[in-house]
Amino acid sequence: MKGQWIPAHGLASAIDLNASLFPALDLPVNEALRYLKGEALAAPEDLSMGYVLITYKGVPIGFAKNIGKRLNNLFPSSWRIRMSLPK
């Protein structure tokens, strides 16, 4: 897209994904649900810039792009959770 390579969502769930190619961020359940809802997340300071594999309990659920203090969500908009989440 626009001269940049963006990982497709299907790559995250590919059986032969070499997860060591991407830095990974394992999320707790509340943050994973926020990711699946399409929200941007705060980026940990020790996470490298660029594309990050988002996981929940070690299972890949998608990608995000670390742009510094924020992770831009790359989860497909048509698959996002639309209902409100419990607090």
C-alpha positions as CSV (number, residue, x, y, z in Angstrom):
1,M,0.0,0.0,0.0
2,K,1.5,3.3,-1.1
3,G,4.9,1.8,-1.7
4,Q,5.0,0.1,1.8
5,W,4.7,-3.5,2.7
6,I,1.9,-4.1,5.2
7,P,1.4,-7.6,6.6
8,A,-2.0,-9.1,5.7
9,H,-4.1,-10.3,8.6
10,G,-4.1,-13.8,7.3
11,L,-0.3,-14.0,7.8
12,A,-0.9,-13.8,11.6
13,S,-3.0,-17.0,11.5
14,A,-0.8,-18.9,9.0
15,I,0.3,-22.3,10.1
16,D,3.8,-21.8,8.9
17,L,4.3,-18.3,10.2
18,N,7.8,-17.7,11.5
19,A,6.8,-15.6,14.5
20,S,10.5,-14.8,15.2
21,L,10.3,-12.4,12.2
22,F,8.2,-9.9,14.1
23,P,8.4,-8.6,17.7
24,A,5.5,-10.0,19.6
25,L,3.3,-8.4,22.3
26,D,1.2,-10.8,24.4
27,L,-1.9,-9.0,25.7
28,P,-4.1,-9.7,28.7
29,V,-7.8,-10.4,28.0
30,N,-9.0,-6.8,28.4
31,E,-6.4,-5.4,26.1
32,A,-6.9,-8.2,23.6
33,L,-10.6,-7.4,23.5
34,R,-9.8,-3.7,22.9
35,Y,-7.5,-4.8,20.0
36,L,-10.3,-6.9,18.5
37,K,-12.6,-3.9,18.8
38,G,-10.2,-1.9,16.7
39,E,-8.9,0.5,19.3
40,A,-5.3,1.8,19.3
41,L,-3.2,0.6,22.2
42,A,-0.4,2.2,24.2
43,A,3.0,0.8,23.2
44,P,5.4,-0.5,25.8
45,E,8.7,1.5,25.8
46,D,10.8,-1.6,25.2
47,L,8.9,-2.6,22.0
48,S,10.8,-2.1,18.7
49,M,9.3,0.2,16.1
50,G,7.4,-1.2,13.1
51,Y,5.0,-4.1,12.7
52,V,4.2,-6.1,15.8
53,L,2.6,-9.5,16.1
54,I,-0.3,-9.2,18.6
55,T,-0.9,-12.4,20.6
56,Y,-3.2,-13.6,23.4
57,K,-1.9,-16.4,25.5
58,G,0.7,-17.0,22.9
59,V,-1.8,-17.4,20.0
60,P,-1.4,-14.8,17.2
61,I,-4.5,-12.7,16.7
62,G,-3.2,-10.0,14.3
63,F,-0.8,-7.2,13.7
64,A,-0.3,-3.6,14.8
65,K,2.2,-0.9,13.9
66,N,4.3,0.6,16.7
67,I,4.7,4.3,15.9
68,G,6.3,5.2,19.2
69,K,3.9,5.7,22.1
70,R,0.9,4.1,20.3
71,L,0.2,0.8,18.4
72,N,-2.0,1.5,15.4
73,N,-4.5,-1.3,15.0
74,L,-4.3,-3.3,11.7
75,F,-7.2,-5.7,12.6
76,P,-9.6,-5.8,9.6
77,S,-12.4,-3.4,10.2
78,S,-15.1,-5.8,8.9
79,W,-14.1,-8.3,11.7
80,R,-14.0,-5.9,14.6
81,I,-16.2,-6.3,17.7
82,R,-19.0,-3.8,17.5
83,M,-20.7,-4.3,20.9
84,S,-19.6,-2.4,23.9
85,L,-17.2,-4.2,26.2
86,P,-17.8,-4.7,29.9
87,K,-15.6,-2.6,32.2
